[in-house]
Amino acid sequence: MSQGIYLALDGLTGAIISVMVVANTNLGHATTMGVSLLVNHLIGLTLVSTILYLGRKHPAIAGPKQRAPWPLYLNGMLGVLILNFNFYSFTTLGSSLAMALTVFGQSVLSLVFDLNGWLGMKKRSFSTKKVLSLAVSGLGIGVMASKSVGSFSFIYILIAFAAGAITITQMILNSTFAIYKGPMKASQWTYIAGLSAAIPFYFLTQPAATIEGFAKLPEVPFIHIIAGGVLSVTVLISTAFVIVKLPAIYSALLLSASQILASVAIDAFFLKIFSPNLLFGALLMLLGMAGNLLADRSIESKDTPPVEAETLP
């Protein structure tokens, strides 16, 4: 399969992530956020478990059976925070600005992880180019917010930023867990841990609303019920298949670009919200992230020792 096809699939995956977040938010509006999370996790767990059962004899699906550190089994609990933060930020800020802030949060915390070598990440030297690139992304955030298309609330800006920071943390932990168990088994445990945190949380803190939300499910179109869970598994399989086939710089840039641009399209075509500020701000975000990725590649090329040519006898 050609690299062009892998690039196309990678870009499509980023767009699917944006649609998945919107699908979860819409189900939360129709029921409750707790019900949306529980349904999403139940569907995802069912699909992943089915795939694992059917592919139990295939090493690529079953994965290695190494013993993993016990904290990695709890990583899925972060999903409760991520889904709730996404719900409230998308509802208040609109999908374009919320998605931009989320991706910006991922970029900033990625820089922190790189500089400190946390969570098993390779420690990298400080680069002023990275700071300048993040400043360009921050300028994009300001441009997107300069013309109001919704409530511009500072607290929800922080929530959207935190959603991105927690998301990148969960991604890194999932990647580490997959080394021990494989991506499918790691994802299964992510769903299990998420449900183990979400069920007591929602049924103890919002019992009446949660029960009432489940009672509303028969009134919700079937596609709206299953969309978030199915898309989450689709993203899992797609990234597991595509990411390793591409240079990291292309993969990360395409995922970020397609997420933001898909969010702009969702606002324009479905919510009837559009402003040139949104598109221009999103492009600045992409420019900043591209600079950050190019800075990484430049550092890596400098750190790689040159290969000496062999001399003929």
N, C-alpha and C positions, 0 to 999 in steps of 0.2 A: 504494500500500500504506500502511495507517494506521501511525501511530507506535506504537500498542499492539502490533502484530505485530512491529515491529522490536525493541521492548523485550522481548517474549517470546523472540525468537530470540537476543537478547543474553544473557539469563539462561540459556537452554539451552546456549549456547556455554560459559559458565563451568562448568556441570555436566559438559559433555563433557570439558573440560580435566581435571577431577578423575578421571573414569573413565579417560581416556587415561594419566594417570600411574600409576594402579593397574594398568592393563593391561600397561604396560611393566615394572612391578615384578613382576607375576605371571609374565611370560615370563622375566624374569631368574631367578626362583626355579626355574623348570622347566628352564632351560638354564644360562646365566651372564649376568651383566649386560652383558658385552661382546657376546654373541650378541644379546641383546635390543636393544641400541643399533644394531648392524649391520643386523639384520632391519628394525627400525623405519625406519632411514634408507633402506635399499634399497627398501622398499615405498613410502615417501613420495616418493623420487626418481622411481620408475617412474610413479606416478600423476600427479605434477606434470608430468613430461616428456610424458606422454601428453596431458594437458590442453593444454599449450603447443603440441604438434604439431597437435592437432585444431583449436585456436583460433588458429593462427598468422596467419590473415588478419583476426582481430578485434583492433583496437587495445586494447580493454579487457583482453584476455588477454595479448596479445603484449607490451604495455607499450612505453614509450619506449626508445630505443636510445642513450641518452646514455653518455658515458664516466664511469665511477665511480672514486673513489680506490681504489687496490689493497687497502688494509687491509680494506675492506668485504667483499671477496671471501672473507676468512678468518674472518668472523664466525661461521660455522657450527661452527668448532672449539670454541667455548664450549659447544656442546651435549654434548660428551663429559663435561665437568665437571658440567653440570646434571643429566644423566641418572644419573650415578653418585651424585651428592649426594642426589638424590631417592630413589634405590634404598635407600641405607644409612639415610637418615633415616626413610623410611616404614616400613622393616623394623623399626627399633628403637622408634620413637616412636608408631607408629600413624598412619593417614592424617589424622585430624582435627588432632592437634597439629602434625604435620609440615606440613600444608597451611597452618595458621594461621601458623606461623613463617615459611613461605616467602612468604606474602602480606605479612606484617609486614616481612620483609626488603625486599620490593619497595617498600613505603611509605617506609621509612627512606631507602633510596638515592634514591628519587624526590625526596625532600626535599633531599638533598644536591645532586642534579643541578639542581633548581630554584634553590637558593640560589647556586650557582656558575656556572650557565649552561653546564655541560659537555655535550659531544657534541651541540652545536647546539641544546640546549634553551633556551627563553626564560628569562632570568635574572629571578628574582622576589625581592622584598624579604622580609626575615625577618618571621615572624609567630608570636607567642606562641600563637595559636590552634592552629597546626599542631603545636607542641610538646605542648600539652595533649591534642590529639587522638591523637597517637602514644602518649602516656602512658596514655590509656584503652585503646588497643589492647594495650599492654604489660600492663596489668592483666588483660585478657582472656586473654593467654598464661598468666599466673600462675594464674588460675582454672582453666583447662583442665588445668594440670599439678598442681593441688593435690590431686587424687584420682587416684592412679596407675592407669593402664589399660595399662601397659607399662613399658618401661625409660625412666626419666627421666635421660638422660645428658647432661651439659653439652656434651661434644664434639659429640654428634649434634644438639643444639640449635643450636650454631654452624654445623654443616654445613647444616641446614635453612634457617637464616637466610641463609647464603651462597648457597644455591641460588636463593633469591628475589632477592638482590642481583644475581647474575649473569644471572638471567632477564630482569630489567628492563633491564639493560645490553644484552643481545642484542636485546630488543624495540626499543629505541631505535635501535640500529645497523641492524636490519632495516628499520625505517621510513625511515631515511635512505637506505639502499640502494634501497628501492622507489621513491624519488623519481627515481633515475637509470634504473632497469631495470623498474619495475613490480613489484607484489607477487608475482606468479607466478614471474617470472625470478629475483627476489631469493631466493625460497624454494628454487628449484632450486639456486642456488649455495650456500645454507645447507646443504642435504643433501650436496652435493658436498664442501664443505669439511669437514663433519662426518665423512664417510666417509674422506677423505684423512688425517684425524687418528686416527680410531678403528681403521682397518685395521692400520697399523703398530704402534700402541700395544698392542692386544690380542694380535696375533700375535707380537709380540716379547717382551712382558712376561708373557703367559699363553698360550703356544702350545698346550700340552697341554689346558688347560681349555677354550680356545676351540674347538679341533677337536672335543673331546668334546661340547661344548655343541651344536655344529652337528649332530653325530651323533644327538643326542637329539630333534631337531626332528620327525622322523617320528612320535614318540610323543606329541607335543603336539597337542591339538585345533587344527584349522585356524583356527578363530575366534580362539583365543588368539595365534596366530602373526601374524595380519594386523591385529588390533584396534588396536594402538598406532599403526602406520603409517597406517592408514586414518583413524583419528580425528585424527591430526596434520594431515592434509590437509583434513579436514572443518572443523577449527578455523580453518585458514588461510583457506579460502574464506568461511566464515561471518563471520569478523571483517572481512575485506576488503569484504564486502557490507553488513554491518550497521553497523560502527563509525562510518562516515562519515555515516550517516543519523540519528544521535542526538547530542544534546549530550554532550560528553565526560564531564560529571559523572554523568549517568545510566548511561552505558555502563560506566565504570570501577566504579561502585558495584555495578551488577548483576553484572558479571563476578566481582568479589571475593566478593560475598554468595553467589552460587550455587556458587562453588568450595568455600567453607568448609562451607556447609550440605549440599552433596552429599557431602563427605567425612564429615560426621557421620552421614549416612544410610548410607554404605558401611560404616562401622564398626559401626553398630547392626544392620543387616539381613544383612550378609554375614560379618562377623567376630564377631558376637554380643558386641560391646563397646559399652556405652553407659553414660553417666553424665550426670546433670543438669549437672554441672560443664562437660562438653564443650559442651553446647548453650548454656548461659549464657555461657561464655567466648567462644564463637563470636559470640554476639550482641554482646558487648562489643567484640570485634574489629570488627564491622560498624559499631557506633556510633562507634568511634574513626575508622575510615576515612571514614564519612559526614561527621564533623566536619572532617576534613582536606580533603575535596572541597568542602565548603561554604565553608571558609576560602579555598580557591583561587578559587571563584566570587565571593566577596565582594571579594577583592583585584582581580580582573579587572573587576568592575563599577565599582570606584572609579577604576581606571586608564583606563576608557573615557570620553572626554569627552562631555558631554551634547550632543545634537543640538539646535541652535537652531531654533525654529519659524519658518517663513517668514511674513513680514508681507504682508498683502494691500495692493495699491496703492490 
